[in-house]
Amino acid sequence: MQALTLLPEKLRQRRKIRQRVLHLDTPRAAFADPKYGSTSRNFIFRIMATRKITPTPDGLPSSPFPETQEESPEEDDLTTQELSDGASTSGVDSSHHRRKPETPCQKVYYRACAKLRVFPSTSVYEHLSRSQMALPHSGMGEKEVKAVAIALVHNVSVHSLNVADNRLGSVGTAFLTEALRENRSLADLNLSNNALGSDGVKLLAATLLTNTSIVRVILSGNNIQDKDVTVLREMLERNRTLRELNLSHNHICHVGGTMLGQALAVNHTLRTLDVSWNHLRLYGAKAFCQGLALNKGLTRLHMAWNGLALEGCHELGKALATNLHLVELDVSANRVNGHACRRLLAGLRTNTALRCLRIGTNPITTESALSILLMLADDVTGLTELDLADVSVDSTFLALLDSVQEKRPLAVRYGVPLRHDDITPGTHPVVLDTDDPVTILFEFMRQKNLRLIDLLHNLDKDNSDTLSRDELRNGLLNIDIPLSSRSMDILMNKLDLNGDGHVDYEELAIGLKEYLRKAAKWKRQAESHPDPTMATRLEQIREAIRMRIEASRQRRGST
């Protein structure tokens, strides 16, 4: 009581009023008076009275966020004094009365939510004052995205926006692109897995033609097709600010690969491009690599899982011979066999700029892996990182690797190391994974001077005059030509014409006829090819079969 007498008269009067309204005998009807709002039994009205918020006509508070108006020093002192005495009934700590004021964009976001009649997101509200806005997997609808876009129009703090996996569609993309036409601070945009559609891709491409702040765009997993690449090509040809573009996990095929190649030929500002997990293949992959040969800006290129095969690797090798700007290249899982690998290495021998090569998860033999390492041993390239994941290597490879690493820094990743003393006669350390196992089968028959009936009897172990899948697989294994499961599926699909699961003499004869026709076609192409030093596909297969037969003969002779 003695301390109370020292308070000013005004504070003492308010203290007495507060003690009166907290009295337990206060009638319930008295809480309807506005001056008792802070002690109302209704929690919502108590919070509204504490923050000076009035209800809107739809029953929602006018602002769920802290007030920006500064309280008078008199009221602030009174509130602090009351809370320190434990007289507050709201149970709120004193630190809650000293909140950081709202930014203008946060105010705009709340007003947009009120206008669109959506409940504001605390996460969005807090991220509007930060440099990164991460909202993946948020389940935002069209109205929520529109509110975010409105708040971003004049925002200068957010530099990275991640709205991945929100199914924005073309409508949500339209709202964001409207904001990007005015926003000049956003530099990183992640729109992956949002089902943009053709309209969304067009809107985004048109925005990137005028926006000069965005340097990184991620569009993976949006089902982008060849028809959508047209607008992306026009954007890449004219845009001079974009540095990184991710188009992985889409459906870009031959036509799209051609258009991307045309864009790369004239765009020299893009630094990183990811087109992995698409369907470039064949002439799409060739056109893409031809554009790469003319590019002077790209430093990192990811092309994994595109099916480059022999044709694509041939063009890629020529591109590497002239492109001295690429630093990192990923061609993993591209059906690159030993022949395709040699085409790729032909261009890499004169390239001194490439530092990282990822070529793993391909049907590369131990001999091809050794040839890559021999090239590095000559110290003619600048490679410091080599990825040969899932490629088996032998002791010769490991010994050479140790000697190379003593001379130069080189990090190599490889598959299972094999030991020569573990290889028994009749087996081969490398399983063939080829798209043309029929040619291998009949070329082996030709080099062994076997007739078609002799081939059937050598492979037919149960004397049924038919060959099952197991008989074919075991027979090829015994002659040191083990095929992978995928190659066996291809072989059975091409030879088993009636689909009964067995191959008879008539079906073998039809397959042999098709092989002879294909061999004659390859021979004509080789004769008319302008480069006489280029080995034909048939000659490469024949050489591989000849080497296997010779290796098998030497192993059996040594035993």
Residue, then its C-alpha position, 0 to 999 in steps of 0.5 A: m500500500q505504501a508503494l501504491t501511494l507513490l504512483p501518480e494519481k492517473l496510474r492509481q485510478r487505473r489500478k483501482i478500476r482494474q481491481r474493480v473489474l476483476h472482482l469475482d462478483t462482477p455481473r456477467a452482463a458487465f462484460a458487454d461493456p467495451k471497457y471490460g474487453s480485456t477481461s472478457r471470458n471470451f478468449i478471442f475478444r480478450i486478444m482483440a481488446t489487448r491488440k486493439i483489433t476490432p472484428t470484421p463483418d465476416g467475424l474474423p479479426s481485422s489483423p492476426f498480426p502485430e500492430t505497427q502503430e507505436e503505443s504511447p509511452e504512458e500506455d506502454d509503461l502502464t502495461t509493463q507495470e501491470l504485468s510485472d505486478g501479475a495483475s494481467t488476466s490475459g496470461v501474455d508475457s511482457s515480451h509479446h507487447r514489444r513485437k517487431p513492426e510489420t514490413p509493408c509487404q506483410k501488410v499488403y499480404y494480409r490485406a490481400c488475404a482479407k480481400l480474397r477471403v483466405f486465412p493468412s499463412t504464418s509461414v508466408y508472413e514470416h518469409l516475406s521479410r527474409s531473403q529466402m521464401a521456401l514453401p514446398h509441398s504447402g498445398m497452396g490453392e489459386k487464392e493463396v498463390k495470388a495473395v503471395a504474388i500480390a505481396l511479392v510485387h514490390n518486395v525487395s527482401v526475398h531473393s529465392l522463391n521455392v514453391a515446388d510440388n504445389r500443383l500451381g497449374s497455369v492459373g497459379t503460374a499466371f499470378l506469379t508471372e504478373a508479380l515477376r513483371e514488377n519484381r526486380s529482386l527475385a533471382d532464384l525461382n523453383l517451380s518444379n513438379n507444379a503441372l505448369g502445362s503449355d500455357g504456364v510454360k508460355l507465360l513463364a518464357a514471356t516473363l523471362l524475356t523482360n525480367t532481368s533479375i532471375v538467374r536460376v530457374i528449376l522446371s523439372g517434373n512439369n511434363i514439358q514436351d516438344k511443343d513447349v520447347t519452342v517458347l523456351r528456345e525463343m527465350l534462350e536465344r534472347n535472354r542474357t541474364l539466365r545462368e542456370l536452367n533445370l529441365s530434368h524429368n520431363h518429356i523432351c524428345h527428338v524435336g525438343g532436343t533439336m530446338l535446344g541445340q539451336a538455342l545453345a548455338v546462339n546462347h553464350t550466357l547460360r552456365t548450367l543446363d540440366v536435361s537429364w531424364n528426358h528422351l533426346r535420343l537419335y537425331g535429337a541427341k545429335a542436333f543437341c550435341q551439334g549446338l553444344a559444339l558452337n556454344k561458348g558459355l556452358t560450363r556444366l551439362h547434365m545429360a544422364w538417362n537420355g539414350l545417347a548410344l553410339e550416334g549421340c556419343h559420336e557427335l558429343g565426341k566431336a563437340l568436345a573436340t571444339n568446345l573448350h568451355l565445358v567443365e563438368l559433363d554427366v552422361s550416366a545411363n545413356r546406353v554408352n557401350g565400348h564402341a560409343c565410349r571410344r567415340l567419346l574419348a576421341g574428342l576428349r583427347t584434345n580437350t584440356a578444359l573438362r574437369c569432371l566426367r560422369i560416365g557410370t551406369n553404362p554397359i562399359t567393359t573393363e577394357s573400355a574403363l582401362s582405355i579411359l585410364l590409359m588416356l588419362a595416363d598420357d596427361v593430355t586432358g585436364l580431368t580430375e574427377l572420373d565417375l565409372a559407377d557400376v563399371s567392373v574393373d580388374s587388377t590391371f586397372l587398379a594398378l594403373l590407377d595407382s600410378v596415375q594418381e602418383k603423377r596427377p590429382l585424380a579421383v575415380r569412382y568405379g564398381v566391383p573390382l574383379r580378380h583374374d584368378d577368380i575367373t574360371p574357364g567358360t565364364h567372362p567377367v563382363v556381361l554384355d548389354t547390347d541392343d542388337p544381340v541377334t547380330i552377335l549370335f549370328e556373327f558368332m555362328r559365322q566366325k565359328n563356321l557353323r551352319l544354322i542347324d549346327l547352332l541349333h544342335n549346339l544350344d539345344k540340350d534337351n534335343s527338342d529341336t527348339l530353344s528356350r530362354d534358359e537354353l539360349r542363355n546357358g548356351l551363350l554363357n558356355i561360349d563366353i558370350p553372356l548376355s544381360s537380362r535386357s539383352m536376352d529379352i530383346l533376343m527372345n522378342k526378335l527370334d520368338l515370332n509366334g510368342d510360344g517361349h521357344v525358338d525353332y529352326e524356322e524362326l532362326a532362319i528368318g532371323l538369319k535372313e534379317y541379319l544378312r539384310k542388315a549386314a549388307k545395308w551396313k556394308r553399303q553405308a560404310e562404302s559410301h561414308p565420307d570418312p574412310t577411317m570410321a569403322t562400321r558398326l558391323e566391323q566393330i561387332r565382328e572385332a569384339i566377337r573375334m577377341r572373345i573367341e580368341a580369349s576363350r581359346q587362350r584360357r581353355g588352352s592354358t588349362 
